[in-house]
Amino acid sequence: MKIKLNYNYFAICLSIVFLCIGLFVPFTSEYFNIAFYLISYLLVGAKVLYRVVHNFAHKNFFDENTLMGVASIGALCIGEYTEAVLVMLLYSIGMLLQSKAVNKSRRSIAELMNIQAEYAYVVVDGEPVKKEIYDIKKGDLLLIKAGEKVAVDAVIIEGESSLDTSSITGESTPKYVTVGDSIISGSINKDGIIYAKATTEYYDSTVSKILELVEDATSRKSNCEQFITKFAKYYTPVVCIISLLIFLIPVILGWDTMEWLKKALIFLVVSCPCALVISVPLSFFGGIGGLSRRGVLIKGSNYLEALAKTKVVAFDKTGTLTNGEFEVKGIKPYGISKNDFINYVFSLEKYSNHILGKAIIKYCKNAEKEGKIKELFATNVKEIPGYGIVGNINGSQVLAGSSKMLNDKTIKFQKAEESGTVIYLAKDSICLGYVVLVDKIKDKALETINELKSLGIEKTILLSGDRKDVVTEIGTKLGFNECHGELLPNQKVEKMTELITEQKGKVAFVGDGVNDAPVLTLSDIGISMGGFGVDSAKEASDIVIMNDEIEKIPKAIKSSKKIMRIIMQNITFALCIKFAILILDVLGYATMGMAVFADVGVTILAIFNSLRTLKA
C-alpha cells in the first residue's frame, strides 16, 4: 500500500510538471505542446482508462470511471487538452485524498483492533507457560506482568495493580484492582504482578465480542447509505443517456456540433455522483470509529442514523440508573431464627445470576465466616426472570422472590415497611420473612436525564421490575416523565410496544439485565451497559456503553446528530453546486473547469467535511 501511494504521488507531481511545460513552454510546433498534454493525461488517466476497459469486459458499463473516461477523451477529441488533463488530474487528486481519508478512518478502527493480547502466561504446575490466547481455558490461572494486556476476562486471586482500561471503556483514569475484583480482557496491567483466574475463554471474552461488534458494524448500512447505493446504480446510466441525447438531438437539428458536444461532456462530468457515493459511507464509518474509541460501540450505521432521530428514551433501573451494587439493609424472619433464614436463602440464591441474588450471597458469606451458616442441599432449582428463584430443600419447596411471586402462589405475607428492594422467603407456602436491599443512584444519572431533555428528547420513562414505591421515588428524583414498577419481562415488552406505536420518533431502551433482552431487541435502538451488563443484554442491543457510564448516552445522541448534519451538509452542498453548474451549462456559460470543480472539487471538500465525524 505504501509503494502504491508513493507511485500515485509521483504520477500526480510528474503530470503537473508536463502540464506546465505544455502550457507555458513556447515550442516551435504545436504538436510538441499536445505531446506533453497527452503524457500528462496518461500519467494520471491510464488507471482510470484501464478500469473503464476492465469494467466493460465484466459488463459493468456505468460508474464514475466511465463518466470521467468518456468526458476526458471527448475533451481531447474537441481540442480541449488542458481541460482533459485537469479532469483526470483533479480526479486523481480527489481519489488520493479519499484514500487517505478512508485510511484515517480505518486506523481509528485498527487502533481498537489492537486491544487483544498476543499471548498469555498460564501457570502450570507452579510454572508460567506462554500460550496462545485461543488456548486459554476457563479456570486457568493467569500470570499477568506489568505492561501486559489481560488476555481473557478473569478475577484476581493474588496481587494488586492499576489497570489501563481506556482502549475498552474510553476511561483515561487507571482503575485500581485487588483480590476478588473482576478484570476485563484488553485492559493493560500498569504496575505489579497479578495472578487471576480465567472466567471465560477467548471467544467469550469482552475483547473478542468488542472486535466482533466493530467488524459487523460496517456491514449494516443506514437508510441513507442504502439510498445512495441504489441511487448511484440507476443514476449513472441515466446520466450517460441524457448526456448522449444532449449531444445527438442538437446535431440532428443541425446545430453546432462542437458546442453541444462540449455541453454534453460538461454535463457528464458535473453529474458524476462521487461526492455522495464517497462522503456518505465515509461519514458513517468515521463516526462509528470515533465513538468506538470513546467506549460507545454502535453495531451499524443504521443504528447511528436511528439514534439521531430518537424522541423517547426508556430506562431500566437496576444497574442502569443505579450502581447495581446492592447491599443487604436488613433481614426480617418470621417464626424461625435468623441463622435458619440465612441458610435457606443462601442455599437457593447461590444458583442465581441476578444482581440481587449476588448481593444476598455476599451478605451470607460474611455470615459464613462467623460460623452462622449451614449450607443446605437444594435440588430442581429454577430461576424465573422477574419473579425469583425456587427449589426443593429437604423435601420442601422453598422460594425466594418478589411479592408478585408470592401473590401468584397465593402465599399470605406481611408487606415490608422498609423502603428498598424486598426479597421474600417462603417454605411450603408459608412466608418465612424477607430481605431488604438498597441500591445507590449513579452520580451522573440526574445530569444525564437533564441533558437528554436539552437534546430534544420529548419523554423519559422508567421501566422496572422493582417495587412501585421504589421506582416512583427514584423516578421523581431524576425527573422522569413516567415511572412504571413491578413489571415482568413480558409487561416491559407490552409497554415498549405501546411506546413505539404511539411515538412518531424513534424509541430507545437502556438496560443491562437478562429480563431486558426482549425489550432491547424490540426497541428501535437498544442500548446496553457493557461493564456489569449480562451477555444476553449486550447481544440483544444495538449500542453498547462499555464502562456503564450512562452520561455517554446523551453524548452519543449528540454525536449522532452532528454526524447526520455533516452528511446532510455534504448532500446539500454537492447537489446545489452541481445544479448551479448544470444551469450555467444549458445557458452556455459553463466551462470544463467549472465542471471539474462541481465533481472533483466538491468531492474533495465533502471528504474533508466527513473527516469531522472522527471527532463528533
C-alpha positions in Angstrom: 0.0 0.0 0.0 2.9 2.3 0.7 4.5 1.7 -2.7 1.2 2.3 -4.4 0.6 5.5 -2.5 4.1 6.8 -3.4 3.5 6.0 -7.1 0.3 8.0 -7.0 2.1 11.0 -5.6 4.9 10.6 -8.2 2.4 10.3 -11.1 0.4 13.3 -10.0 3.6 15.5 -9.5 5.0 14.4 -12.8 1.7 15.0 -14.6 1.6 18.6 -13.2 5.2 19.2 -14.5 4.3 18.0 -18.0 1.1 20.0 -18.0 3.0 23.2 -17.0 5.5 22.5 -19.8 2.6 22.1 -22.3 1.0 25.3 -21.1 4.0 27.7 -20.7 6.8 26.5 -23.0 6.5 28.1 -26.5 7.6 25.2 -28.7 8.1 25.9 -32.5 5.4 23.3 -33.3 2.1 23.0 -31.5 2.4 19.2 -31.7 5.1 19.3 -29.0 2.7 21.0 -26.7 0.0 18.4 -27.5 2.5 15.6 -26.8 3.2 17.0 -23.3 -0.5 17.3 -22.7 -1.0 13.7 -23.7 1.9 12.5 -21.5 0.4 14.5 -18.6 -3.0 13.0 -19.3 -1.8 9.4 -19.5 0.3 9.6 -16.3 -2.9 10.2 -14.2 -5.5 8.8 -16.6 -4.1 5.4 -17.5 -5.5 3.8 -14.4 -8.9 5.3 -15.0 -9.0 4.2 -18.6 -7.9 0.7 -17.6 -10.8 0.5 -15.1 -13.2 1.5 -17.8 -11.9 -1.2 -20.2 -11.9 -3.7 -17.3 -15.5 -2.8 -16.3 -16.8 -3.1 -19.8 -15.1 -6.5 -20.1 -17.1 -7.6 -17.0 -20.3 -5.9 -18.2 -20.2 -3.2 -15.6 -20.7 -0.3 -18.0 -21.6 2.6 -15.7 -19.6 4.1 -12.9 -17.6 7.2 -12.1 -14.6 5.9 -14.0 -16.8 5.6 -17.2 -18.0 9.2 -16.7 -14.5 10.6 -16.3 -13.0 8.5 -19.1 -15.7 9.4 -21.7 -15.7 13.1 -20.7 -11.9 13.5 -20.8 -11.5 11.6 -24.1 -14.3 13.7 -25.5 -12.4 16.9 -24.4 -9.3 15.6 -26.1 -11.3 15.0 -29.3 -12.5 18.6 -29.5 -9.1 20.0 -28.7 -9.7 21.0 -25.1 -6.4 19.4 -23.9 -5.9 21.5 -20.8 -9.5 20.6 -19.6 -9.0 16.9 -20.4 -5.8 16.8 -18.3 -7.4 18.8 -15.5 -10.4 16.4 -15.4 -8.0 13.4 -14.8 -5.5 15.3 -12.7 -8.0 16.6 -10.2 -10.0 13.3 -10.2 -6.7 11.5 -9.3 -6.0 14.0 -6.5 -9.6 13.6 -5.3 -9.2 9.8 -5.2 -5.9 10.1 -3.4 -7.4 12.3 -0.7 -10.4 9.9 -0.5 -7.9 7.0 0.1 -6.1 9.0 2.8 -9.4 9.9 4.5 -10.6 6.3 4.4 -7.3 5.1 5.8 -7.5 7.6 8.6 -11.0 6.3 9.5 -9.7 2.7 9.2 -6.8 3.5 11.5 -9.3 4.6 14.2 -10.9 1.2 13.9 -7.5 -0.6 13.7 -6.4 1.1 16.9 -9.4 -0.6 18.5 -8.4 -3.9 16.9 -5.1 -3.8 18.8 -6.7 -4.3 22.1 -6.4 -8.1 22.2 -3.3 -9.7 23.7 -0.9 -11.7 21.5 -0.2 -14.3 24.2 -0.7 -15.1 27.9 1.2 -16.8 30.7 -0.7 -19.7 32.2 0.6 -21.2 35.5 1.0 -25.0 35.0 2.5 -27.0 37.9 3.7 -23.8 39.5 5.5 -22.5 36.4 4.3 -19.9 33.9 3.9 -21.3 30.4 3.5 -19.0 27.4 0.3 -19.8 25.5 -1.8 -18.5 22.6 -4.8 -16.6 23.8 -7.0 -19.1 21.9 -5.7 -22.0 24.0 -6.7 -20.5 27.4 -9.4 -22.5 29.2 -11.9 -21.3 31.7 -10.4 -21.8 35.2 -6.8 -21.4 34.1 -4.5 -19.5 36.4 -3.0 -16.5 34.6 0.2 -14.6 35.4 -0.1 -11.0 34.2 3.0 -8.9 34.4 3.3 -5.1 34.4 2.8 -3.8 30.8 1.0 -6.9 29.6 -2.6 -7.0 28.3 -5.2 -9.1 30.0 -5.9 -11.9 27.6 -9.4 -13.0 28.8 -11.9 -11.9 31.4 -10.7 -13.0 34.8 -10.9 -12.5 38.6 -7.9 -11.6 40.6 -6.7 -14.3 43.1 -3.4 -12.7 44.2 -1.8 -9.3 43.9 -3.0 -5.7 43.2 -2.4 -3.2 40.5 -3.8 -0.4 38.4 -5.3 -1.2 35.0 -5.4 1.0 31.9 -8.9 0.3 30.5 -9.0 3.3 28.1 -9.0 1.1 25.0 -12.1 -0.7 26.2 -14.1 1.8 28.1 -12.7 5.2 27.0 -11.9 6.0 30.6 -8.4 7.6 30.9 -8.1 7.2 34.7 -6.4 3.9 35.7 -8.6 1.5 37.7 -7.2 0.1 40.9 -7.9 -3.6 41.3 -7.1 -6.1 44.1 -8.0 -9.7 45.1 -11.6 -10.6 44.3 -12.0 -7.9 41.6 -13.1 -8.8 38.1 -10.8 -7.6 35.2 -11.8 -7.4 31.6 -9.7 -8.6 28.6 -8.0 -5.8 26.7 -7.0 -4.0 29.9 -3.3 -3.3 30.4 -1.6 -4.1 33.7 0.2 -0.9 34.7 2.0 -1.8 37.9 2.6 -5.0 39.8 2.3 -8.7 39.1 -1.1 -10.2 39.5 -2.5 -13.7 39.4 -6.0 -14.1 38.0 -8.4 -17.0 37.3 -9.8 -17.0 33.8 -13.6 -16.7 33.9 -14.1 -17.1 30.1 -12.3 -18.5 27.1 -11.1 -16.0 24.4 -14.2 -16.4 22.1 -16.5 -15.5 25.0 -14.3 -12.6 26.4 -15.1 -8.9 26.3 -12.3 -8.1 23.8 -13.5 -10.8 21.4 -17.0 -9.5 21.4 -15.9 -5.9 21.0 -13.9 -6.8 17.9 -16.9 -8.8 16.6 -19.2 -5.9 17.1 -16.9 -3.4 15.4 -16.3 -5.7 12.4 -20.0 -6.3 12.0 -20.9 -2.6 12.3 -19.6 -1.5 8.9 -21.8 -4.2 7.2 -25.1 -2.8 8.4 -26.0 0.1 6.2 -28.2 3.0 7.1 -31.3 4.0 5.1 -29.2 7.0 3.8 -26.4 4.7 2.6 -28.8 2.2 1.0 -30.5 5.0 -0.9 -27.1 6.4 -2.1 -26.0 3.0 -3.3 -29.3 2.4 -5.2 -29.3 6.0 -6.4 -25.8 5.6 -7.9 -26.7 2.3 -9.6 -29.5 3.8 -11.6 -28.3 7.4 -11.7 -25.1 6.8 -13.7 -26.7 5.1 -16.7 -29.4 7.8 -16.8 -26.8 10.5 -16.8 -24.9 8.8 -19.7 -28.1 8.6 -21.7 -29.1 12.2 -21.0 -25.6 13.4 -21.9 -25.8 11.4 -25.2 -29.2 13.0 -26.0 -27.9 16.5 -25.2 -25.3 15.9 -28.0 -27.4 13.9 -30.5 -30.6 16.0 -30.6 -29.0 19.3 -31.4 -26.8 17.6 -34.0 -29.9 16.1 -35.7 -31.4 19.5 -35.7 -28.3 20.9 -37.4 -27.0 23.0 -34.5 -23.3 23.5 -33.8 -21.8 20.0 -33.2 -18.7 21.1 -31.2 -20.7 23.4 -28.9 -23.2 20.8 -27.9 -20.6 18.1 -27.6 -18.8 20.3 -25.1 -22.1 20.9 -23.2 -22.7 17.1 -23.2 -19.2 16.4 -21.8 -19.6 19.1 -19.1 -23.0 17.6 -18.1 -21.3 14.2 -17.9 -18.6 15.5 -15.6 -20.9 17.6 -13.4 -23.4 14.8 -12.9 -20.8 12.3 -11.5 -22.1 11.2 -8.1 -18.6 10.8 -6.4 -19.2 13.4 -3.7 -22.3 11.5 -2.5 -21.1 7.9 -3.0 -17.8 8.6 -1.2 -18.7 11.1 1.6 -21.9 9.4 3.0 -20.3 6.0 3.8 -17.1 7.7 4.9 -19.0 9.9 7.4 -20.8 6.9 9.0 -17.5 4.9 9.0 -15.6 7.7 10.7 -18.4 8.3 13.2 -18.6 4.7 14.3 -14.8 4.6 14.6 -14.6 7.8 16.6 -17.4 6.7 19.1 -15.8 3.3 19.5 -12.6 4.9 20.7 -14.6 6.6 23.4 -16.2 3.4 24.7 -19.5 3.6 22.7 -19.9 0.6 20.4 -22.5 1.1 17.6 -23.3 -2.1 15.7 -24.2 -0.5 12.4 -24.7 2.9 10.7 -28.4 2.2 10.6 -28.4 2.4 14.4 -26.4 5.6 14.3 -28.9 7.1 12.0 -31.8 6.0 14.2 -30.1 7.3 17.3 -30.2 10.8 15.8 -33.9 10.6 15.4 -34.6 9.4 19.0 -37.5 11.2 20.7 -38.2 8.8 23.7 -35.7 7.1 26.0 -36.8 4.4 28.4 -34.6 3.1 31.2 -34.3 0.0 33.3 -33.4 0.9 36.9 -31.1 -1.6 38.5 -27.5 -1.5 37.2 -28.5 1.2 34.6 -29.6 4.2 36.6 -28.3 2.8 39.9 -24.8 1.4 40.6 -26.1 -2.1 40.6 -24.1 -2.9 43.7 -26.9 -3.8 46.1 -26.2 -4.5 49.8 -28.5 -6.1 52.4 -30.1 -3.4 54.5 -31.8 -5.8 56.9 -33.4 -9.2 57.4 -36.8 -9.8 59.0 -37.5 -13.6 59.7 -40.9 -14.9 60.8 -41.1 -17.9 63.2 -37.6 -19.1 62.5 -34.1 -18.0 63.7 -32.1 -15.5 61.6 -29.4 -18.2 61.1 -32.0 -20.7 59.7 -33.4 -17.9 57.5 -29.9 -17.2 56.1 -29.3 -20.9 55.5 -32.4 -21.2 53.3 -31.7 -18.0 51.4 -28.1 -18.9 50.7 -28.9 -22.4 49.6 -31.2 -21.0 46.9 -29.6 -17.8 45.8 -26.2 -19.4 45.2 -27.7 -20.7 41.9 -28.9 -17.2 40.9 -27.2 -14.9 38.3 -29.4 -12.0 39.2 -27.7 -9.0 40.7 -29.9 -9.2 43.8 -29.0 -12.8 44.4 -25.3 -12.0 44.2 -25.8 -9.3 46.9 -27.5 -11.7 49.1 -24.8 -14.3 48.6 -22.2 -11.7 49.5 -24.0 -11.0 52.8 -24.4 -14.7 53.5 -20.7 -15.4 53.0 -19.9 -12.8 55.6 -22.2 -14.7 58.0 -20.5 -17.9 56.9 -17.2 -16.5 58.1 -18.8 -16.0 61.5 -19.9 -19.6 61.6 -23.6 -18.7 61.4 -24.4 -20.5 58.2 -25.0 -24.1 57.4 -25.4 -24.8 53.7 -28.4 -26.9 52.7 -28.6 -29.0 49.5 -31.2 -27.7 47.0 -32.5 -29.6 44.0 -34.7 -28.8 41.0 -33.6 -25.2 41.3 -35.2 -22.9 38.7 -34.8 -19.1 38.3 -37.8 -17.3 37.0 -36.9 -13.9 35.4 -38.9 -11.1 37.0 -40.1 -13.3 39.9 -37.3 -15.0 41.8 -35.9 -18.5 42.3 -37.5 -21.8 43.5 -36.2 -25.2 44.5 -36.5 -28.2 46.8 -34.7 -28.4 50.1 -35.1 -31.5 52.4 -38.3 -32.4 50.6 -39.9 -28.9 50.9 -40.5 -26.4 48.2 -38.6 -23.2 49.0 -38.8 -20.0 47.1 -37.1 -16.6 47.2 -38.6 -13.8 45.2 -40.8 -10.7 44.8 -44.2 -10.1 46.2 -45.6 -11.0 42.7 -44.2 -14.5 43.1 -45.9 -14.9 46.5 -49.2 -13.5 45.1 -49.1 -15.9 42.2 -48.5 -18.8 44.6 -51.3 -17.4 46.8 -49.0 -17.3 49.7 -50.0 -14.9 52.5 -47.3 -12.5 53.7 -46.8 -9.3 55.6 -45.7 -6.5 53.3 -42.4 -5.0 54.2 -42.5 -1.5 55.7 -38.9 -0.6 54.9 -38.0 1.2 51.7 -35.9 -0.6 49.3 -36.0 -3.8 47.2 -37.6 -6.7 49.0 -37.0 -10.4 48.5 -39.4 -12.7 50.4 -38.6 -16.2 51.5 -41.3 -18.9 51.7 -41.3 -22.6 52.5 -44.2 -24.9 51.7 -46.5 -21.9 51.0 -45.6 -20.2 54.3 -43.8 -16.9 54.3 -40.7 -17.1 56.5 -39.7 -13.4 56.2 -37.9 -11.1 53.9 -34.6 -9.4 53.0 -34.4 -5.7 52.2 -31.7 -4.5 49.8 -30.8 -1.0 48.7 -29.0 0.4 45.7 -27.5 3.8 45.2 -28.4 6.1 42.2 -25.4 6.8 39.9 -23.8 10.2 40.4 -24.4 11.3 36.8 -27.9 9.9 36.5 -29.7 13.3 37.1 -27.3 15.1 34.8 -27.9 12.5 32.1 -31.7 12.9 32.2 -31.5 16.7 32.1 -29.0 16.6 29.2 -31.3 14.2 27.3 -34.1 16.7 27.6 -31.9 19.5 26.4 -31.1 17.5 23.3 -34.8 17.4 22.3 -35.8 14.1 23.9 -39.5 14.5 24.4 -40.1 11.9 27.0 -38.1 9.9 29.5 -39.6 6.7 31.0 -38.6 4.4 33.8 -39.5 0.7 33.4 -38.5 -1.6 36.2 -39.5 -4.9 37.9 -38.8 -3.4 41.3 -41.5 -2.2 43.7 -43.6 0.7 42.5 -42.8 2.9 45.5 -39.0 2.4 45.0 -39.4 3.1 41.2 -41.5 6.2 41.8 -39.2 7.5 44.4 -36.1 7.2 42.1 -38.0 8.4 39.0 -39.3 11.5 40.8 -35.8 12.4 42.0 -34.4 12.1 38.5 -37.3 13.9 36.8 -38.7 11.1 34.6 -42.0 11.8 32.8 -43.4 8.4 33.5 -42.5 5.7 36.1 -43.7 2.0 35.9 -42.8 -0.5 38.5 -43.4 -4.2 39.2 -43.2 -5.1 35.5 -42.5 -8.6 34.4 -40.4 -9.1 31.2 -43.5 -9.6 29.1 -45.1 -6.5 30.6 -42.0 -4.5 29.7 -42.3 -5.7 26.1 -46.0 -4.7 26.1 -45.1 -1.2 27.4 -42.4 -0.8 24.8 -44.8 -1.9 22.1 -47.2 0.8 23.2 -44.5 3.4 23.2 -43.3 2.5 19.6 -46.9 2.6 18.4 -47.7 6.0 20.0 -44.5 7.9 19.1 -43.6 9.4 15.8 -39.8 9.4 16.5 -37.5 6.6 17.4 -37.8 4.9 20.9 -34.6 3.8 22.7 -34.4 1.5 25.7 -31.4 1.3 28.1 -30.9 -1.8 30.1 -28.4 -4.4 31.3 -30.2 -7.5 32.7 -31.4 -10.9 31.5 -35.0 -9.7 31.6 -34.1 -6.6 29.5 -33.0 -8.7 26.4 -36.5 -8.9 24.8 -37.1 -5.2 25.3 -33.7 -4.3 23.9 -34.5 -6.4 20.8 -37.9 -4.9 20.3 -37.0 -1.2 20.8 -35.9 0.9 17.8 -32.5 1.4 19.5 -31.4 -1.0 22.3 -28.6 0.4 24.5 -26.9 -1.9 27.0 -24.3 -1.5 29.7 -21.1 -3.3 28.7 -19.5 -3.4 32.1 -21.9 -5.1 34.5 -24.4 -6.0 31.8 -25.0 -9.6 31.1 -24.1 -11.2 27.7 -27.7 -11.7 26.6 -28.4 -8.0 27.0 -25.2 -7.0 25.1 -26.0 -9.3 22.3 -29.6 -8.1 22.0 -28.7 -4.4 22.0 -27.7 -2.2 19.1 -25.4 0.0 21.1 -23.1 -1.0 24.0 -21.8 1.5 26.6 -18.5 -0.2 27.6 -17.9 1.2 31.0 -21.5 1.6 32.2 -21.3 5.4 32.2 -24.8 6.5 31.4 -23.7 10.1 30.7 -22.3 8.7 27.4 -25.8 8.2 26.2 -26.6 11.9 25.6 -23.1 12.3 24.3 -23.7 9.5 21.7 -27.0 11.1 20.7 -25.4 14.5 20.3 -22.6 12.9 18.2 -25.1 11.1 16.0 -27.0 14.3 15.4 -23.7 16.1 14.4 -22.8 13.2 12.1 -26.1 13.3 10.4 -25.8 17.1 10.0 -22.4 16.6 8.3 -23.9 14.1 5.9 -26.8 16.4 5.0 -24.3 19.3 4.6 -22.4 17.2 2.1 -25.5 16.1 0.2 -27.0 19.6 0.0 -23.7 21.3 -0.9 -23.0 18.7 -3.7 -26.4 18.9 -5.2 -26.6 22.7 -5.1 -23.2 23.2 -6.8 -24.0 20.6 -9.4 -27.4 22.0 -10.2 -26.0 25.5 -10.5 -23.3 24.4 -12.9 -25.8 22.5 -15.0 -28.0 25.6 -15.3 -24.9 27.5 -16.5 -24.1 24.7 -18.9 -27.6 24.9 -20.5 -27.2 28.7 -20.8 -23.7 28.3 -22.4 -21.7 29.8 -19.6 -20.1 26.7 -18.0 -16.6 25.6 -18.7 -14.9 22.2 -18.3 -13.0 23.8 -15.3 -16.3 24.5 -13.6 -17.5 21.0 -14.3 -14.3 19.6 -12.8 -14.8 21.7 -9.6 -18.5 20.6 -9.5 -17.4 17.0 -9.4 -13.8 16.6 -8.0 -13.7 19.9 -6.1 -17.0 19.2 -4.3 -15.9 15.6 -3.6 -12.6 16.8 -2.0 -14.5 19.3 0.2 -17.1 16.7 1.1 -14.3 14.3 2.1 -12.6 16.9 4.4 -16.0 17.7 5.9 -16.6 14.0 6.5 -13.4 13.7 8.5 -15.0 15.8 11.2 -17.1 12.8 12.1 -14.0 11.2 13.6 -14.2 13.7 16.5 -18.0 14.1 16.5 
